[in-house]
Amino acid sequence: METSPLQKFHYYARQIPEESVAEKKFLADQAAVQSVPTEAPGWVYNKTGADLFRKRLVGDSRFANGNFLVTQQTVNKSGLMTHSENHDNITVPEKVFNGFPKESPFKNKHFNTCSVVGNGGILKGSGCGKEIDASEFVFRFNMAPMGDKYSRDIVNKTNLITINPSMIDYRYTKGKGKGIDVKSLTHDLSAYRDSYLWIWALLSQSNARSAFKVQEALQGASARNQVNVIFPYPLVTGAIISFWKKHISAQRPSSGLLLASLATQMCEEVRLYGFWPFHADRNNRRLTQHYYGNALPTKVHKIPLELRQLQILHNNGIVRLTTHPCQ
């Protein structure tokens, strides 16, 4: 089953540059890549360093052992505080509360190997599918397109797929002030089979409203289309955002960096693929922004700076970053 092509949505299509702009971006990135250091060869997992990083990232022991999700045990119906500048309190509707898991499905679970698959164009032609498939648990981002034409590079195995609230609004909302297009959403989710749907719900009130609409809509779907919708607990997300703001001068970290960070909380060895923000690789091959298209990102994030931080983690044996074709 393939997901709906993103190019048909105006919100996505308008971010695709004209050829002259894309060519200029490629030439600029060719020069930029020359100053990007290569990762240290012969990667070896550093358990001591990884454990220390986990503690620094989320210091609160309440959220250890997979307890980093919104559950019926961690919130009450009267309200849930967002991680926003105003720390807004959001009333949780009864139906939404009932849709929260009673406890985290990841409680006391620890996976030996996890792949976090970014959407970078560097994945196209990488042949990394077999490596990704070999991991116990696979994370993917933002309802990334799947299908046979991508399988050699990204394979199809998915245990958790994320969706950003902005995508909910432009891709699965019937119209302003209207409900969720459940048919389209469940069709696209079927590409990820029985994976968890992770929504960055509690960064703001508007995000929460979009996420709650999806959760309620999917509760009403037929039994064969039931999806496990999960939200990261805002205090955990906030701790990770605060950690990275000390290292990266950006308005906020990307969802890619946030999820890669959270993966360290439930996985021993974290392997990263598709984390490459440039339109050129180290061999001057021209790339698109994503393996499935060329819509340019927002300027809120500083992805090249994030890549440098991931390289530091790689060089210290904390995560394994792949920015080259797989063997």
C-alpha positions as CSV (number, residue, x, y, z in Angstrom):
1,M,0.0,0.0,0.0
2,E,1.4,3.4,-1.0
3,T,0.6,6.7,0.7
4,S,-1.0,9.6,-1.1
5,P,1.6,11.7,-3.1
6,L,2.4,14.9,-1.3
7,Q,2.8,16.9,-4.5
8,K,-1.0,17.0,-4.9
9,F,-1.3,19.2,-1.8
10,H,-0.9,23.0,-2.4
11,Y,0.8,23.5,1.0
12,Y,3.6,21.1,0.1
13,A,3.8,21.9,-3.6
14,R,4.3,25.6,-3.0
15,Q,7.5,24.8,-1.1
16,I,9.1,23.0,-4.1
17,P,11.6,25.4,-5.7
18,E,11.8,26.2,-9.4
19,E,14.8,24.6,-11.2
20,S,16.9,27.8,-11.2
21,V,16.5,28.0,-7.4
22,A,17.1,24.3,-6.9
23,E,20.3,24.5,-9.0
24,K,21.5,27.5,-7.0
25,K,20.8,25.5,-3.8
26,F,22.8,22.5,-5.1
27,L,25.8,24.7,-6.0
28,A,25.8,26.4,-2.6
29,D,25.5,23.1,-0.8
30,Q,28.4,21.6,-2.9
31,A,30.6,24.3,-1.3
32,A,29.1,23.9,2.1
33,V,29.6,20.1,2.2
34,Q,33.4,20.6,1.7
35,S,33.5,22.1,5.3
36,V,31.4,19.3,6.8
37,P,33.8,16.9,8.7
38,T,33.4,13.2,8.1
39,E,32.3,10.9,10.8
40,A,34.9,8.8,12.7
41,P,35.4,5.4,11.0
42,G,35.1,2.1,12.8
43,W,32.1,3.0,15.0
44,V,31.9,1.2,18.4
45,Y,29.0,1.6,20.8
46,N,30.0,3.4,24.0
47,K,27.5,2.2,26.6
48,T,29.0,4.4,29.4
49,G,28.8,7.5,27.3
50,A,25.3,6.6,26.0
51,D,24.0,6.1,29.5
52,L,25.4,9.4,30.6
53,F,23.8,11.1,27.6
54,R,20.4,9.6,28.4
55,K,20.6,11.0,32.0
56,R,21.7,14.4,30.8
57,L,18.9,14.6,28.2
58,V,16.0,13.6,30.6
59,G,17.2,13.9,34.1
60,D,13.8,13.2,35.8
61,S,13.7,9.5,36.8
62,R,9.9,9.5,36.6
63,F,10.3,9.4,32.8
64,A,12.8,6.6,32.7
65,N,12.1,3.1,31.4
66,G,9.8,4.1,28.6
67,N,7.5,6.3,30.8
68,F,7.7,9.4,28.5
69,L,4.2,9.3,27.0
70,V,0.9,10.9,28.0
71,T,-1.2,8.2,29.7
72,Q,-4.3,8.1,31.9
73,Q,-1.9,7.8,34.8
74,T,0.2,10.9,34.0
75,V,-2.7,13.4,33.4
76,N,-6.1,14.3,34.7
77,K,-9.1,15.3,32.8
78,S,-9.0,18.9,34.2
79,G,-6.0,19.8,32.2
80,L,-2.6,19.2,30.6
81,M,0.1,21.8,30.4
82,T,1.7,22.4,27.0
83,H,5.4,23.1,26.5
84,S,4.9,26.6,25.0
85,E,6.1,30.0,26.0
86,N,3.0,30.6,28.1
87,H,2.7,27.0,29.4
88,D,-1.0,27.0,28.4
89,N,-3.3,24.6,30.2
90,I,-5.4,22.5,27.9
91,T,-8.7,20.8,29.0
92,V,-8.7,17.2,28.0
93,P,-12.0,16.1,26.6
94,E,-13.5,12.9,28.0
95,K,-13.2,11.0,24.7
96,V,-9.6,12.1,24.3
97,F,-8.7,11.0,27.8
98,N,-10.3,7.6,27.3
99,G,-8.1,7.3,24.2
100,F,-4.9,7.7,26.1
101,P,-3.2,4.4,27.0
102,K,-3.6,3.3,30.6
103,E,0.2,3.1,30.8
104,S,3.0,3.6,28.4
105,P,3.3,0.7,25.9
106,F,7.0,1.1,26.2
107,K,7.1,0.8,29.9
108,N,10.1,-1.3,31.0
109,K,10.8,-2.2,27.3
110,H,14.3,-1.8,26.0
111,F,15.3,-2.6,22.4
112,N,18.8,-3.6,21.6
113,T,18.8,-1.9,18.1
114,C,16.7,0.8,16.7
115,S,16.7,2.6,13.3
116,V,15.6,6.2,13.2
117,V,14.9,6.9,9.5
118,G,15.0,10.6,8.5
119,N,13.6,11.7,5.2
120,G,16.7,13.2,3.6
121,G,17.4,12.9,-0.1
122,I,20.7,11.1,0.7
123,L,18.6,8.0,1.3
124,K,17.7,7.8,-2.4
125,G,20.1,5.2,-4.0
126,S,21.6,4.4,-0.6
127,G,20.7,0.7,-0.5
128,C,20.2,1.0,3.3
129,G,16.9,-1.0,3.4
130,K,18.5,-4.2,4.7
131,E,20.3,-2.5,7.5
132,I,17.2,-0.6,8.5
133,D,15.1,-3.8,8.4
134,A,17.6,-5.6,10.7
135,S,16.8,-3.3,13.6
136,E,14.3,-4.4,16.3
137,F,12.4,-1.2,16.2
138,V,12.1,1.4,13.4
139,F,11.0,5.0,13.7
140,R,9.9,7.1,10.7
141,F,8.9,10.7,10.2
142,N,5.9,12.7,9.2
143,M,3.9,10.1,7.2
144,A,6.9,9.7,4.8
145,P,5.8,8.0,1.6
146,M,6.3,4.3,1.4
147,G,6.1,1.8,-1.5
148,D,8.0,-0.6,-3.7
149,K,10.0,2.1,-5.5
150,Y,11.6,3.1,-2.2
151,S,12.0,-0.3,-0.6
152,R,15.7,-1.0,-1.5
153,D,16.7,2.2,0.2
154,I,14.3,2.5,3.1
155,V,12.4,-0.9,3.2
156,N,8.9,-0.9,4.7
157,K,9.3,-2.0,8.3
158,T,7.8,0.6,10.6
159,N,7.0,0.4,14.3
160,L,6.4,4.1,15.0
161,I,5.5,6.9,12.5
162,T,5.2,10.5,13.4
163,I,2.9,13.3,12.0
164,N,3.3,17.0,12.6
165,P,0.2,19.0,13.4
166,S,0.8,21.2,10.4
167,M,0.4,18.1,8.2
168,I,-2.8,17.1,9.9
169,D,-4.2,20.6,9.0
170,Y,-3.2,20.6,5.3
171,R,-3.4,16.9,4.5
172,Y,-6.2,15.4,6.5
173,T,-8.6,18.2,7.5
174,K,-11.7,18.5,5.3
175,G,-11.7,22.3,5.5
176,K,-11.4,25.1,8.0
177,G,-13.4,24.3,11.1
178,K,-14.3,20.9,9.8
179,G,-13.3,17.4,10.9
180,I,-10.7,14.9,9.9
181,D,-10.8,13.0,6.6
182,V,-10.7,9.6,8.3
183,K,-10.8,7.7,5.0
184,S,-7.7,9.3,3.6
185,L,-5.9,9.1,6.9
186,T,-6.5,5.4,7.5
187,H,-5.6,4.7,3.9
188,D,-2.2,6.3,4.4
189,L,-1.7,4.8,7.8
190,S,-2.2,1.3,6.4
191,A,1.2,1.6,4.7
192,Y,2.8,1.5,8.1
193,R,0.7,-1.5,9.2
194,D,0.4,-1.9,13.0
195,S,2.7,1.0,13.9
196,Y,2.2,3.6,16.6
197,L,1.1,7.1,15.4
198,W,3.2,9.6,17.3
199,I,1.9,13.2,17.3
200,W,3.8,16.2,18.6
201,A,0.6,17.4,20.3
202,L,1.6,19.5,23.2
203,L,3.9,22.2,21.9
204,S,1.0,24.6,21.7
205,Q,-2.8,24.8,22.1
206,S,-3.3,24.8,18.3
207,N,-1.1,21.6,18.0
208,A,-3.1,20.0,20.7
209,R,-6.5,20.8,19.1
210,S,-5.3,19.2,15.8
211,A,-3.9,16.1,17.6
212,F,-7.0,15.6,19.7
213,K,-9.2,15.8,16.5
214,V,-7.1,13.0,15.0
215,Q,-7.2,10.8,18.1
216,E,-11.0,11.2,18.4
217,A,-11.6,10.5,14.7
218,L,-9.5,7.4,14.7
219,Q,-11.3,6.1,17.8
220,G,-14.4,6.0,15.6
221,A,-12.7,4.1,12.8
222,S,-13.6,0.5,12.1
223,A,-11.8,-2.2,14.1
224,R,-9.5,-3.1,11.3
225,N,-8.4,0.5,11.0
226,Q,-7.7,1.1,14.7
227,V,-4.5,2.9,15.3
228,N,-2.5,3.4,18.5
229,V,-2.2,7.2,18.8
230,I,0.4,8.3,21.3
231,F,1.6,11.7,22.5
232,P,5.0,12.5,24.1
233,Y,4.7,13.9,27.6
234,P,5.3,17.7,27.5
235,L,7.8,17.8,30.4
236,V,9.9,15.3,28.5
237,T,9.7,17.2,25.2
238,G,10.5,20.4,27.1
239,A,13.6,18.8,28.8
240,I,14.9,17.7,25.4
241,I,14.2,21.1,23.8
242,S,16.0,22.8,26.7
243,F,19.0,20.5,26.4
244,W,19.5,21.1,22.7
245,K,19.0,24.9,23.0
246,K,22.2,24.9,25.0
247,H,24.0,23.5,22.0
248,I,22.2,24.8,19.0
249,S,21.2,28.5,18.3
250,A,17.8,27.9,16.8
251,Q,14.2,28.8,17.6
252,R,13.7,25.1,18.4
253,P,15.1,21.7,17.5
254,S,13.6,19.9,14.6
255,S,11.2,17.0,15.2
256,G,14.0,14.8,13.7
257,L,16.4,15.7,16.4
258,L,13.7,15.4,19.1
259,L,12.7,11.9,18.1
260,A,16.3,10.7,17.6
261,S,16.9,11.9,21.2
262,L,13.9,10.2,22.5
263,A,14.9,7.0,20.8
264,T,17.9,6.8,23.1
265,Q,15.5,6.5,26.0
266,M,14.1,3.2,24.8
267,C,16.9,1.8,22.7
268,E,20.4,0.6,23.5
269,E,22.0,1.2,20.1
270,V,20.4,4.0,17.9
271,R,21.2,4.0,14.2
272,L,20.4,7.2,12.2
273,Y,19.7,7.2,8.5
274,G,18.6,10.1,6.2
275,F,19.9,12.9,8.4
276,W,21.5,15.1,5.8
277,P,20.3,18.6,5.1
278,F,22.3,19.3,1.9
279,H,21.4,19.1,-1.7
280,A,24.8,17.6,-2.5
281,D,26.6,14.6,-1.0
282,R,30.3,14.2,-0.4
283,N,30.8,13.0,-3.9
284,N,29.0,16.0,-5.4
285,R,25.9,14.0,-6.4
286,R,22.9,16.2,-6.6
287,L,20.2,15.4,-4.1
288,T,16.6,16.5,-3.4
289,Q,15.6,17.7,0.1
290,H,13.7,14.4,0.7
291,Y,14.0,11.0,-0.8
292,Y,10.5,11.5,-2.2
293,G,10.4,15.2,-3.2
294,N,12.1,18.5,-3.0
295,A,10.0,20.8,-0.8
296,L,12.3,23.1,1.1
297,P,12.2,23.2,5.0
298,T,11.2,26.1,7.1
299,K,13.9,28.4,8.5
300,V,12.9,27.8,12.1
301,H,15.4,24.9,12.4
302,K,19.2,24.9,11.9
303,I,19.6,21.5,10.5
304,P,23.3,21.8,9.5
305,L,24.0,22.6,13.2
306,E,22.0,19.6,14.3
307,L,24.0,17.4,11.9
308,R,27.2,18.6,13.6
309,Q,25.8,17.6,17.0
310,L,24.8,14.2,15.7
311,Q,28.3,13.7,14.3
312,I,29.7,14.5,17.8
313,L,27.4,11.9,19.3
314,H,28.5,9.4,16.6
315,N,32.2,10.1,17.2
316,N,31.6,9.4,20.9
317,G,29.9,6.1,20.2
318,I,26.5,7.3,21.5
319,V,24.5,7.0,18.3
320,R,25.5,5.6,14.9
321,L,25.1,8.1,12.0
322,T,25.1,6.9,8.4
323,T,25.7,9.5,5.7
324,H,27.0,7.3,3.0
325,P,25.7,4.4,0.9
326,C,25.2,1.2,2.9
327,Q,27.2,-1.9,1.9
